[in-house]
Amino acid sequence: MSLGSKMSQRPLTDQEKRKQISIRGIVGVENVAELKKGFNRHLHFTLVKDRNVATPRDYYFALAHTVRDHLVGRWIRTQQYYYEQDPKRTYYLSLEFYMGRTLQNTMINLGLQNACDEAIYQLGLDIEELEEMEEDAGLGNGGLGRLAACFLDSMATLGLAAYGYGIRYEYGIFNQKIRDGWQVEEADDWLRHGNPWEKARPEYMLPVHFYGRVECTQTGAKWVDTQVILAMPYDTPVPGYMNNTVNTMRLWSAKAPNDFNLKDFNVGDYIQAVLDRNLAENISRVLYPNDNFFEGKELRLKQEYFVVAASLQDIIRRFKSSRAGSRDAVRIGFDNFPEKVAIQLNDTHPALGIPELMRILVDIEKLPWEKAWEITKRTFAYTNHTVLPEALERWPVDLIEKLLPRHLQIIYEINQRHLDQIAALFPGDMDRLRRMSLIEEEGVKRINMAHLCIVGSHAVNGVARIHSDIVKNEVFKDFSDMEPKKFQNKTNGITPRRWLLLCNPGLAELIAEKIGEEYVKDLSQLVKLKKFVNDDVFIRDVSKVKEENKLKFSQYLEQEFKVKINPASMFDVHVKRIHEYKRQLLNCLHIVTMYNRIRKEPTKPFVPRTVIIGGKAAPGYYMAKLIIRLITAVGEVVNNDPIVGAKLKVIYLENYRVSLAEKVIPATDLSEQISTAGTEASGTGNMKFMLNGALTIGTMDGANVEMAEEAGEENLFIFGMRVEDVAAMDKKGYNAQEYYDKLPELKQVIDQIKSGYFSPKQPELFKDITNMLFHHDRYKVFADYEAYVKCQEKVSLLYKNPKEWTKMVIKNIAASGKFSSDRTIKEYAKDIWNVEPSDIKIPPPNEPREVSGDPQNGTTEKPRGQF
């Protein structure tokens, strides 16, 4: 059989020896025997296979189900515990949860990794091969969706009673293929083989209404003649790290009701009516593949209302029935709703939650407007993720009127009261009223969803200090002038479980040997590594781990993409969504500059580099797709030039996604974070690279600013314009031509691209890129070119001195503690949600538990799970 374990055929590497140490859990004989038993049981009873016919995928599913078995008891216990304690609950509403794979993360958080390794090894299988069978849950585009996933991990690890609410897209972010140098999209049918981590909950199915009209009655407004779509919840467990807490991510799937299209006109055409059920169910069919771009399509608006309407009903059901001993509603008052419920809006995508809660409180629960509005504002908080104008959601009034007529009325009422308040404070300031209105009147009437979120929330935050300052002092200045205390900063973070323990076990163990294991739950302890900066043995070990990671990644590239690279070269990595503001073009210009220098002086010593660029472009973003084509074209020339040889290689990393990030980030030497200052709200990839022992070349943008502050600016390669410089240049006017005229190397590069040097069969191929760079480059690539190239020379110089390079790496790792999402979530909990993290370890399923009872008569109620 092809599945003989690699381990049995060769001695262990240092990394594998380290793997066997503590962080990955204890290996007990009983534990291993139990896992093997579970594995064989699932292979037989769940998958209905035996070892003669089972495929690697069957083995993956058997292992996944076995590991899931260990979650179930803790999951039920956690929900029972919340039901009895009735803590304040936190609800994270997001249209994206970019979860990636679940198996290894679950093993780590449950402390089962080593026992599973051993069990699978004893069964003659290779656990890494099984892990590679799992599909990524690609229910996100990039940073915003991955942040939501990291936050779920941290909320569970901190023992918060938290829930993620989103959409169970049938098709996630597209799979990217590179064909003839161009991006081609393929559907991501991630559920094709089934998803062992989700549990459908048809008993909690809820109706969601669309279209219809509003009737004014004596008892208030009534929304009637609507189309009903059912929201079916699918629950995924979210385990905290080694604390027996298992929270829930609840994703909604759209289902047509059984009488769909059969009650009205369609009397005769039963077949067509059943076929039309697909139309209703299209709501949860596919993730919109845009990052930092607003596409005002009706289906997208339906998705946004769908998640909000289903989630709010669920939240209110849980609020009413908590501690009731039954699912019947018992809480009647909503006075203490904000004491029991916090809802965080991940960007404006779930903004309709604000008018929807108002509709429920006013129309259904019959609260007076003022009371309902106070409850709503105290419940919601809003996170802003971007200041790019094309990304801000502005929905046409006509579309909302058609789809959600009652919500439009409510938004108008919110706006009227909002404007009355401003007029009272600033009499006669018509321009301020226009700027601050929720309704934009120029051209097509639109609703500004960010304004709705700000007005309807008690807290608004940006995601890095520099971004929050821009939000407060520029983009929403009028609002912060009125309510300065509403605006906060919460610098993003990443979970060290996935982004260190899981993806870089060699480094994780090396750190644990030096400072113990506590850092996994308290990343600030990494500062203790500072005292080892000059420890020769530690320096050697850190650099050895990086070498092993680079070798492993080189082997992966060769195996998967048939490309050979030199593992001794500097791995210069630029992976993120392709967007003009992220300036992959600037990197590309530097590649061509290096190429030209090698060709000019072939015998001059050159620090070898492998430049790895990866990321998806939105399918409709023409310029981003052309940028990919330019990078691949440059790669074709550079990689096949005998004069260049092994000094410089350019790799386009196809289909960049969470599971590929976990491979490339630990192998990276140089992290590219080169957005124009003031455009990247935070970035989180930057933090992942820092934690995994890469050095950063970057602008003073997003969280790079705070990274430089933590590590010392001298320990990052910072270059280029600051926010102030960009503003000054905007004022005076950016003239690309003057840089072209002044810098001969830049002129040469641009002339080559323009003349077809990299596209001899289509000399005009890149004219739209060069034209943009000269005439309408919002992101000022030429203005930072010279500083970038000079900074890259400093990078190469340091790389020639491996010991000094590694010392700087250690300083960076030691300074990365601030960027744990645990720290971020503690700040949200304290400053916004008003909840307390809990260290209480819920007893595991194999220990008896106390149940609450009536102390008067000594009875105990049966413990109830309450999902």
BABADREN-294585 format. One line per 4 residues: number of its first residue (from 1); for each residue x, y, z of C-alpha. Coordinates in steps of 0.001 Angstrom, whole numbers, plus 500000, padded with zeros to 6 digits. Each point is the difference from the previous one (the first is absolute). Last residue first. Layout:
N
NUM> X:Y:Z ~ ...
END
This chain:
867
867> 472479:525662:521841 ~ 498573:499251:503409 ~ 501221:496784:501552 ~ 497970:499068:503032
863> 501158:498490:503290 ~ 497078:498233:501699 ~ 498720:502148:502814 ~ 501211:499342:503503
859> 497632:499722:502953 ~ 501182:500894:503498 ~ 496768:501662:501082 ~ 501129:503564:500611
855> 503384:499556:498221 ~ 498178:499764:496659 ~ 502441:498554:497522 ~ 503035:500868:497972
851> 501902:497019:498785 ~ 503384:498947:501302 ~ 502153:498154:497503 ~ 501502:496534:499883
847> 503294:499686:498123 ~ 500342:498219:496640 ~ 498479:502898:498060 ~ 502720:502456:501052
843> 499327:502430:502866 ~ 499599:503595:498742 ~ 503340:501693:500599 ~ 499309:503362:501575
839> 502506:502547:498780 ~ 497240:502372:498894 ~ 500224:503127:497853 ~ 497644:502650:501371
835> 497297:501701:497914 ~ 499297:503707:499411 ~ 499722:499593:496232 ~ 501864:503165:498977
831> 502960:500927:502223 ~ 500579:496828:502047 ~ 498994:497251:497600 ~ 501320:501847:496927
827> 503338:500491:501795 ~ 500185:496355:501111 ~ 499214:499072:496368 ~ 503006:501931:498672
823> 502348:498487:502596 ~ 498814:496466:499132 ~ 500337:500960:496307 ~ 503751:499902:500651
819> 501860:502943:498481 ~ 501384:501437:503227 ~ 502300:496985:500388 ~ 501946:500757:496781
815> 502995:501715:501642 ~ 501948:496832:500916 ~ 499402:498665:496490 ~ 501422:503233:498562
811> 503083:500017:502252 ~ 500596:496344:499053 ~ 499871:500878:496291 ~ 502472:502857:500549
807> 502392:497531:501609 ~ 499393:497666:497042 ~ 501091:502666:497510 ~ 503080:500818:502093
803> 501007:496316:499944 ~ 499213:499510:496318 ~ 502159:502927:498806 ~ 499341:500037:496238
799> 496326:500518:500878 ~ 500937:503374:501490 ~ 501331:501288:496678 ~ 497047:498600:498083
795> 497528:501849:502243 ~ 501991:503262:499748 ~ 499795:499706:496212 ~ 496233:499520:500346
791> 499829:503340:501817 ~ 501720:501674:497062 ~ 497476:498454:497587 ~ 497079:501081:502177
787> 501243:503569:500450 ~ 500382:500372:496230 ~ 496591:498528:499193 ~ 497926:501883:502589
783> 498819:502845:497747 ~ 499809:497686:496979 ~ 497223:497889:501617 ~ 497826:502998:500858
779> 496870:498147:501185 ~ 497363:501954:498094 ~ 501879:499302:496746 ~ 498054:501908:497350
775> 502292:501243:497256 ~ 503455:498454:500065 ~ 499419:496730:501873 ~ 496582:499569:498352
771> 501495:500268:496497 ~ 502719:497531:500970 ~ 497383:497525:501211 ~ 497600:500519:497085
767> 502931:499553:497582 ~ 500738:496561:501420 ~ 499091:497814:497022 ~ 501094:502461:497299
763> 503083:497960:498972 ~ 497895:496852:499601 ~ 502340:497252:498699 ~ 503000:501657:501673
759> 498267:500172:503396 ~ 502748:500653:502586 ~ 502031:502287:497692 ~ 496692:501314:498655
755> 501023:503628:499568 ~ 498023:501266:502976 ~ 501353:497479:502522 ~ 503564:500642:498816
751> 499510:503785:499947 ~ 498639:499864:503557 ~ 503037:498088:501254 ~ 502510:502253:498178
747> 498338:503169:501272 ~ 500058:498674:503578 ~ 503717:499287:499687 ~ 500637:503468:498514
743> 498225:501854:502838 ~ 499345:503723:499350 ~ 497828:499836:496883 ~ 497816:497175:501319
739> 499740:501724:503373 ~ 498933:503265:498297 ~ 497424:498176:497873 ~ 498069:498698:503023
735> 498849:503501:501003 ~ 497969:499865:503192 ~ 498194:503285:500752 ~ 500900:502618:502628
731> 497185:499078:502368 ~ 500153:496305:499238 ~ 503765:500150:500567 ~ 499535:501632:503402
727> 497460:497321:500971 ~ 502379:497234:498895 ~ 502822:501583:501995 ~ 497798:500244:503108
723> 499009:496320:499735 ~ 503698:499028:499844 ~ 501838:499656:496712 ~ 502525:497249:499461
719> 502025:497509:501964 ~ 500013:497845:503129 ~ 502230:496934:500079 ~ 499151:498803:503509
715> 502388:499617:502934 ~ 501124:503662:499944 ~ 496376:501054:500561 ~ 500109:498379:503424
711> 498219:496680:500567 ~ 496795:501302:501623 ~ 499870:503362:498210 ~ 500895:498455:496648
707> 497175:497478:500480 ~ 497708:502888:500989 ~ 500655:501845:496737 ~ 499797:496765:497996
703> 496471:499705:501462 ~ 498599:502129:497190 ~ 502541:502014:498040 ~ 503535:501252:500595
699> 501266:498223:496902 ~ 501479:496543:499958 ~ 502854:497554:499829 ~ 499426:497536:502805
695> 502316:497319:501394 ~ 498748:496425:500189 ~ 500139:497914:503184 ~ 496523:498502:500286
691> 498511:502633:502330 ~ 501004:502780:497597 ~ 498543:498166:497009 ~ 496664:499485:501743
687> 499902:503654:501082 ~ 500474:501342:496443 ~ 497292:497572:498834 ~ 497698:501932:502323
683> 499621:503254:498092 ~ 498822:503118:501760 ~ 497871:502457:498025 ~ 502250:499807:496935
679> 499578:503326:498137 ~ 501642:502736:502096 ~ 503598:499447:498876 ~ 500044:498400:496536
675> 500124:496230:500491 ~ 503438:498346:500332 ~ 499734:497117:502447 ~ 502456:497496:498438
671> 501265:497371:502468 ~ 503629:498879:499626 ~ 501362:496651:501188 ~ 496906:497836:499455
667> 499788:496259:500695 ~ 497595:500274:502976 ~ 497683:502164:497831 ~ 499957:497668:496977
663> 498388:496910:501510 ~ 497261:501453:502244 ~ 499300:502552:497268 ~ 499245:497045:497700
659> 497322:498692:502386 ~ 498468:503483:500322 ~ 499843:500705:496249 ~ 502317:500937:497112
655> 498734:498268:496841 ~ 503226:500092:497969 ~ 503252:501371:501388 ~ 501571:501966:497140
651> 503710:499235:500287 ~ 502810:502299:498886 ~ 503593:498761:500163 ~ 503203:501992:500331
647> 503614:498944:500485 ~ 499507:496438:498746 ~ 500811:500785:496381 ~ 499760:503704:499153
643> 502181:499738:496884 ~ 498093:496855:498964 ~ 496707:501944:499830 ~ 497104:497557:500374
639> 498786:500963:503489 ~ 500253:503726:499270 ~ 498015:499919:496745 ~ 497165:497727:501153
635> 499888:501732:503394 ~ 499556:503432:498403 ~ 497030:498572:498096 ~ 498567:498449:503180
631> 500261:503354:501810 ~ 498481:501868:497057 ~ 497078:497554:499756 ~ 499299:500406:503722
627> 499966:503785:499495 ~ 497552:499531:497113 ~ 497665:498150:502347 ~ 500183:502837:502510
623> 499308:502563:497254 ~ 496884:498187:498771 ~ 498298:499545:503391 ~ 496902:497942:499062
619> 501302:496644:501241 ~ 501362:501543:503253 ~ 503739:499321:499929 ~ 501421:497134:502050
615> 503372:499929:501732 ~ 503606:498966:499559 ~ 503447:501442:499440 ~ 503161:498046:500792
611> 503332:501656:499240 ~ 502823:497482:500307 ~ 503139:501936:500648 ~ 503746:499481:499653
607> 502218:502727:501533 ~ 501951:501250:496991 ~ 503765:500077:499513 ~ 500969:501907:496815
603> 500837:497589:497154 ~ 496804:500605:498013 ~ 500336:503808:500091 ~ 497284:501436:497723
599> 497914:496836:499906 ~ 500025:499779:503816 ~ 499043:503673:500296 ~ 497187:499628:497472
595> 498510:497052:501878 ~ 500194:501862:503302 ~ 498121:502927:498406 ~ 497453:497578:498494
591> 499321:498561:503445 ~ 499768:503510:501487 ~ 497373:501020:497430 ~ 498008:496880:500926
587> 500121:500873:503693 ~ 498595:503446:499188 ~ 497319:498332:497885 ~ 498920:497799:502964
583> 498957:503384:501329 ~ 497484:499151:502725 ~ 497964:502997:498802 ~ 499749:498532:496479
579> 498440:496805:501334 ~ 500967:496331:499853 ~ 498914:498333:503252 ~ 502962:499068:502188
575> 503374:498267:499631 ~ 503290:501838:499377 ~ 502932:497770:500966 ~ 503760:500475:499620
571> 501529:496606:500735 ~ 503748:500729:500099 ~ 501864:497264:498162 ~ 501286:496888:501795
567> 496837:498043:499134 ~ 500812:500380:496287 ~ 496813:499500:498050 ~ 498699:497259:497724
563> 496475:500365:498629 ~ 497840:496927:499306 ~ 496888:501678:501478 ~ 498913:497534:502674
559> 503095:497863:500654 ~ 502589:502694:499241 ~ 498110:502595:502002 ~ 499598:497575:502942
555> 503716:499124:499923 ~ 500886:503691:500110 ~ 497565:500438:502915 ~ 501714:497220:501971
551> 503439:501444:499281 ~ 498870:503457:501073 ~ 498507:498647:503228 ~ 503200:498064:500748
547> 502115:503108:499398 ~ 497739:502109:502230 ~ 500300:497422:502792 ~ 503804:500012:499605
543> 500089:503813:500245 ~ 498164:499906:503280 ~ 502293:497223:501250 ~ 503222:501850:499044
539> 498843:503206:501678 ~ 499004:497975:503072 ~ 503441:498399:500174 ~ 501761:503340:499527
535> 498030:501772:502731 ~ 500176:503680:499033 ~ 496255:500562:499593 ~ 499289:497568:502865
531> 499005:502684:502532 ~ 497426:501358:497592 ~ 498175:496646:500009 ~ 498229:501029:503221
527> 498071:502529:497894 ~ 498088:496938:498690 ~ 498008:500131:503247 ~ 497633:502479:498305
523> 498581:496929:498212 ~ 497954:498978:503009 ~ 498045:496834:499135 ~ 502790:498388:497942
519> 502548:501928:502086 ~ 499372:497665:502935 ~ 502017:497203:498422 ~ 503425:500631:501501
515> 502543:502756:499240 ~ 502931:498334:498234 ~ 498764:496493:499204 ~ 496579:501473:499151
511> 501612:502295:497409 ~ 501718:497066:498286 ~ 496729:498095:500165 ~ 498055:502745:498212
507> 502814:500465:497463 ~ 499925:496359:498948 ~ 496191:499831:500191 ~ 499615:502757:497379
503> 496557:499817:498395 ~ 497980:498548:502862 ~ 501802:501484:502998 ~ 500729:503361:498353
499> 497194:501464:497882 ~ 497301:497489:500934 ~ 500430:500190:503780 ~ 501577:503463:499995
495> 496629:501486:498948 ~ 500495:503240:498095 ~ 499520:503617:501075 ~ 498271:503194:498929
491> 500537:503338:501734 ~ 496823:501100:501767 ~ 499667:503764:499810 ~ 497054:501999:501279
487> 497356:502510:498922 ~ 496825:500449:502093 ~ 501744:502311:502457 ~ 500302:502727:497345
483> 496229:500254:499506 ~ 499234:503147:497961 ~ 503521:500712:498760 ~ 500324:496242:499409
479> 497032:500103:497634 ~ 501229:502980:497975 ~ 503483:498439:499816 ~ 498757:496779:498423
475> 502577:499610:497198 ~ 502590:502476:501318 ~ 500757:500298:503706 ~ 498254:496967:501444
471> 500363:497494:497155 ~ 503552:501222:499258 ~ 500933:499657:503685 ~ 498416:496530:500095
467> 502121:499015:496975 ~ 503245:501207:501610 ~ 499183:498137:503209 ~ 499017:496724:498325
463> 496559:498408:499500 ~ 497606:502931:500164 ~ 497221:500104:502568 ~ 496477:501303:500438
459> 498142:499684:503305 ~ 496420:500673:501144 ~ 498562:499036:496613 ~ 497017:501172:497918
455> 501429:503366:498875 ~ 503361:498500:499026 ~ 498441:497014:498253 ~ 497529:502113:497995
451> 502840:502334:498983 ~ 502003:496984:498823 ~ 496966:498775:498041 ~ 499713:503161:497899
447> 496553:499603:498478 ~ 499747:501080:496378 ~ 497936:502297:497784 ~ 501376:499749:496449
443> 501513:503359:499078 ~ 500937:502057:503058 ~ 497531:499369:502887 ~ 502071:497873:502370
439> 497804:498704:502820 ~ 501500:499215:503418 ~ 500544:503748:500371 ~ 503303:501224:501440
435> 501395:501883:496995 ~ 496636:501530:499038 ~ 499267:501074:503553 ~ 503500:501489:500265
431> 499416:501953:496809 ~ 496735:501361:501328 ~ 501628:501571:503062 ~ 497023:502235:500893
427> 499912:498984:503658 ~ 502893:497745:501042 ~ 498941:498153:503185 ~ 496256:500093:499343
423> 500533:499253:496305 ~ 502179:497005:500954 ~ 497262:498524:502226 ~ 497307:500581:497384
419> 502284:498246:497475 ~ 500208:496873:502173 ~ 496244:500014:500636 ~ 499342:500174:496252
415> 502665:497382:499250 ~ 498564:497438:502416 ~ 496547:500646:498496 ~ 501297:499568:496454
411> 501786:496780:501059 ~ 496718:498713:501491 ~ 498078:500749:496800 ~ 502700:498244:497959
407> 499831:497013:502332 ~ 496269:499700:499381 ~ 500480:499861:496220 ~ 502710:497304:500067
403> 500557:498628:496457 ~ 498338:502655:497823 ~ 500743:502979:502246 ~ 503536:498726:500565
399> 500601:499889:496249 ~ 498491:503433:499402 ~ 502106:501533:502820 ~ 503191:498956:498200
395> 502476:498425:502458 ~ 503234:501815:500884 ~ 502556:497568:501445 ~ 503479:501500:500285
391> 502634:498059:498048 ~ 500351:502484:497127 ~ 500797:502744:502539 ~ 503033:498164:501443
387> 499901:500660:503755 ~ 499800:496362:501016 ~ 499121:497613:502817 ~ 497572:501897:502250
383> 498816:498023:503025 ~ 496527:500824:501278 ~ 498353:499510:503398 ~ 496378:499065:500635
379> 498115:499327:503240 ~ 500023:503440:501685 ~ 498811:501616:496772 ~ 497161:497509:499571
375> 498789:500265:503598 ~ 499914:503822:499832 ~ 498215:499852:496634 ~ 497354:497614:501322
371> 499310:502246:503000 ~ 499689:503091:497807 ~ 497795:498225:497452 ~ 497461:498682:502530
367> 500086:496210:500354 ~ 497327:497994:498171 ~ 501866:496641:500043 ~ 499127:499400:496341
363> 500050:503389:498302 ~ 502272:501994:502342 ~ 502442:497428:501404 ~ 500098:497763:496912
359> 500242:502914:497553 ~ 502704:501696:502114 ~ 501984:496747:500046 ~ 499689:499901:496194
355> 500947:503688:499622 ~ 503331:499308:501789 ~ 500628:496504:498661 ~ 499950:501527:496518
351> 503641:500931:500661 ~ 501106:496348:499520 ~ 502373:500883:497107 ~ 501051:503268:501658
347> 503287:498608:501376 ~ 499956:497080:502457 ~ 496979:501143:502040 ~ 500415:499019:503659
343> 496864:499122:501936 ~ 499981:500038:503814 ~ 497119:498323:501846 ~ 499162:499468:503695
339> 500363:503486:501473 ~ 498848:501467:496657 ~ 496749:497969:500300 ~ 499376:501161:503582
335> 496960:502117:499192 ~ 498681:497507:497439 ~ 497171:498791:502217 ~ 498235:496704:499372
331> 502435:497368:501097 ~ 498099:496727:499936 ~ 500034:498847:496389 ~ 499442:496280:499729
327> 503186:498047:499298 ~ 499940:498442:503436 ~ 501855:500041:503307 ~ 499729:503770:499949
323> 503633:500781:500656 ~ 500248:501628:496588 ~ 496708:500041:498126 ~ 499575:503661:499127
319> 503649:500730:499234 ~ 500382:496795:497953 ~ 496922:500828:497914 ~ 501265:503573:499645
315> 503383:498848:498699 ~ 498349:497534:497612 ~ 497634:502618:498606 ~ 502975:502366:499661
311> 502071:497363:498175 ~ 497323:499152:497430 ~ 499317:503652:499159 ~ 503694:500985:499851
307> 501193:497079:497894 ~ 497157:500457:497487 ~ 500296:503791:499875 ~ 503607:499903:498803
303> 499374:497082:497648 ~ 497026:501803:498454 ~ 502165:503094:499498 ~ 502532:497785:498201
299> 497305:498551:497756 ~ 498804:503526:499128 ~ 503451:501063:498804 ~ 501817:503112:501189
295> 503609:498856:499546 ~ 502143:501714:502632 ~ 503772:499401:499870 ~ 502561:499360:502729
291> 500182:496282:499204 ~ 497467:498735:497497 ~ 499252:496290:499474 ~ 496284:500033:500901
287> 499549:496662:501777 ~ 497632:497598:498250 ~ 496789:497989:500415 ~ 498541:501381:503220
283> 497389:502206:498348 ~ 499628:497595:497061 ~ 497531:497985:502098 ~ 497097:502204:498999
279> 500797:499648:496305 ~ 500565:496264:500397 ~ 496394:499601:501168 ~ 499119:500927:496416
275> 500328:496334:498977 ~ 497175:499111:502390 ~ 497754:502692:498516 ~ 500902:498940:496472
271> 498871:496416:500729 ~ 496738:501116:501636 ~ 498975:502143:497036 ~ 496213:500212:500120
267> 499357:501955:503204 ~ 502989:502254:499522 ~ 498064:503200:500736 ~ 500223:499622:503782
263> 500541:497375:502713 ~ 502490:497802:498129 ~ 502852:502477:499543 ~ 501657:498748:503229
259> 497577:497726:501897 ~ 502877:497883:501287 ~ 501913:503048:501228 ~ 503143:500721:497948
255> 503210:499458:501933 ~ 502874:502486:500495 ~ 503002:498899:502095 ~ 501002:501778:503191
251> 503347:499610:501774 ~ 500212:499618:503772 ~ 503502:500077:501476 ~ 499735:498507:503448
247> 502208:500008:503101 ~ 501937:497084:501479 ~ 501659:500667:503353 ~ 502029:497071:501352
243> 502878:502380:500890 ~ 502870:498572:497924 ~ 499792:502669:497281 ~ 496385:500915:499312
239> 497985:497780:497692 ~ 497653:501451:497353 ~ 497319:497442:499081 ~ 498183:500473:496666
235> 496241:500387:499936 ~ 497880:499988:496851 ~ 496836:502082:500206 ~ 497205:499813:497406
231> 498584:503386:499004 ~ 496619:499733:498294 ~ 498934:502389:497262 ~ 496675:501815:500106
227> 498778:502386:497293 ~ 498040:502825:501573 ~ 496356:500961:499571 ~ 500102:502051:503228
223> 502241:502214:502172 ~ 497698:501541:502601 ~ 500472:503496:501452 ~ 498225:500930:503217
219> 497070:498813:502116 ~ 497536:502248:498199 ~ 501280:498644:496679 ~ 502406:501321:497352
215> 500704:497275:497485 ~ 503549:499531:498660 ~ 500712:498086:496805 ~ 501425:496670:498879
211> 503671:499348:499107 ~ 501925:497627:502294 ~ 499355:498039:503203 ~ 502226:497581:501920
207> 498531:496937:501737 ~ 501990:497988:502572 ~ 501369:496453:500288 ~ 501028:499107:503574
203> 498778:496376:499854 ~ 501850:499620:496663 ~ 503326:500150:501859 ~ 502616:498714:497524
199> 503229:498977:501719 ~ 503293:501083:498440 ~ 503527:498612:500462 ~ 499757:496899:497754
195> 499317:502072:496867 ~ 498854:498012:496973 ~ 501957:498795:496957 ~ 498780:502749:497652
191> 499762:502587:502799 ~ 502995:502032:498768 ~ 498679:500443:496460 ~ 502307:502977:499420
187> 499022:501072:496496 ~ 502940:500585:497650 ~ 501506:503355:499101 ~ 502730:500636:497408
183> 502879:502340:500728 ~ 502236:500608:496994 ~ 503596:498852:499402 ~ 499087:497496:497315
179> 497627:498441:502542 ~ 500395:500861:503703 ~ 497232:498282:501949 ~ 498233:501671:502904
175> 497387:498128:502009 ~ 497036:502255:500670 ~ 499194:501286:503499 ~ 497273:497816:501477
171> 497217:498130:498212 ~ 497120:498595:502067 ~ 500262:503074:502183 ~ 498991:499269:503585
167> 499269:503593:500983 ~ 501026:501715:503243 ~ 499582:500126:503771 ~ 502942:499468:502368
163> 498973:499374:503585 ~ 501635:501014:503275 ~ 499633:499073:503640 ~ 503577:501077:500737
159> 502411:497394:501399 ~ 503162:501807:498872 ~ 500948:497069:497733 ~ 496502:500040:498496
155> 500211:503735:499264 ~ 503529:499549:498633 ~ 499046:497291:497507 ~ 496900:501932:498869
151> 502163:503125:499559 ~ 502474:498141:497778 ~ 497107:498928:497734 ~ 498548:503536:499844
147> 503476:501329:499150 ~ 500172:497456:497152 ~ 496810:501435:498491 ~ 501168:503616:500195
143> 503536:499222:498820 ~ 499204:498006:496879 ~ 497033:499000:497908 ~ 497951:497812:502312
139> 498076:496736:500230 ~ 502959:497923:498828 ~ 499417:497000:502266 ~ 503215:498394:498793
135> 499555:496437:498743 ~ 501578:497214:502052 ~ 502076:497392:498144 ~ 503305:501635:501034
131> 499321:499040:503632 ~ 499930:496342:498928 ~ 503423:500244:498326 ~ 501363:501724:503082
127> 498662:497188:502188 ~ 501946:497302:498128 ~ 498412:496575:500426 ~ 501238:496668:501356
123> 497323:499750:502701 ~ 502750:500537:502589 ~ 500836:503276:498268 ~ 496327:501055:500153
119> 499927:499315:503751 ~ 503329:501756:500601 ~ 499084:503162:498132 ~ 496559:499960:501643
115> 501576:499783:503481 ~ 502397:502796:499111 ~ 497286:502326:498734 ~ 497393:499333:502679
111> 500429:503057:502222 ~ 496432:501133:499251 ~ 501123:503297:498438 ~ 502696:498197:497997
107> 497734:497207:498723 ~ 497350:502556:499040 ~ 502484:502152:498080 ~ 501250:496895:498189
103> 496544:498995:498792 ~ 498406:503392:499197 ~ 501344:501213:496662 ~ 499582:503594:498791
99> 497633:502096:502132 ~ 499423:503109:497877 ~ 496790:501109:501706 ~ 498284:502602:497827
95> 496617:501739:500053 ~ 500687:500855:503630 ~ 497979:500403:503171 ~ 501954:499331:503210
91> 497528:499431:502820 ~ 501124:500423:503601 ~ 497886:498526:502771 ~ 499616:501415:503494
87> 500130:497042:502370 ~ 496961:497809:500736 ~ 501842:497715:502450 ~ 497668:497059:499363
83> 499645:500314:496216 ~ 503658:500944:499647 ~ 500988:496812:501859 ~ 497685:497889:497876
79> 501558:501496:496846 ~ 503474:499148:501297 ~ 498970:496499:501028 ~ 498499:499255:496566
75> 503206:501140:498293 ~ 502269:498201:502461 ~ 498148:496742:499407 ~ 500080:500477:496236
71> 503615:501033:499539 ~ 501615:496600:500619 ~ 497673:498364:497460 ~ 501203:502635:497505
67> 503492:498497:500214 ~ 498648:496574:499009 ~ 497820:501516:497293 ~ 503001:501803:498514
63> 502137:496849:500187 ~ 497416:497909:498141 ~ 499489:502820:497496 ~ 503744:500218:499271
59> 500211:496212:499655 ~ 497139:500033:497518 ~ 501821:502737:498056 ~ 503155:497872:499906
55> 497886:497296:498354 ~ 498455:496955:501756 ~ 499603:496859:497901 ~ 502140:497443:501813
51> 499943:501782:503364 ~ 496241:499580:500328 ~ 497271:502380:498995 ~ 496537:501016:501262
47> 501028:503615:500584 ~ 498149:500506:503281 ~ 499854:496386:501273 ~ 503294:498454:498816
43> 502378:502941:499585 ~ 498304:501614:502982 ~ 500617:496957:502229 ~ 503578:499643:498768
39> 500776:503615:500886 ~ 498245:499800:503361 ~ 501975:496898:500944 ~ 503242:501619:498875
35> 499128:503089:502064 ~ 499245:497871:503063 ~ 503276:498103:499692 ~ 501910:503277:499713
31> 498317:501458:503083 ~ 500471:496815:501998 ~ 503740:500034:499188 ~ 500272:503653:500953
27> 501698:502422:497608 ~ 499852:503457:501557 ~ 499150:503096:498006 ~ 501479:501995:497128
23> 501772:502470:502237 ~ 501924:497261:501842 ~ 502741:498528:497892 ~ 499580:497607:497096
19> 499885:502828:497485 ~ 503528:500939:501114 ~ 501277:496663:498702 ~ 498097:500656:496782
15> 501619:503415:499673 ~ 503490:498626:500638 ~ 499427:497500:497178 ~ 499024:496409:500848
11> 501894:497103:498394 ~ 498578:498530:496792 ~ 497504:497485:498641 ~ 497670:499535:502950
7> 499170:503684:500186 ~ 498852:500160:496390 ~ 497132:497725:500968 ~ 498900:497391:497473
3> 496898:501262:498199 ~ 500616:498919:496435 ~ 498927:496452:500698
END
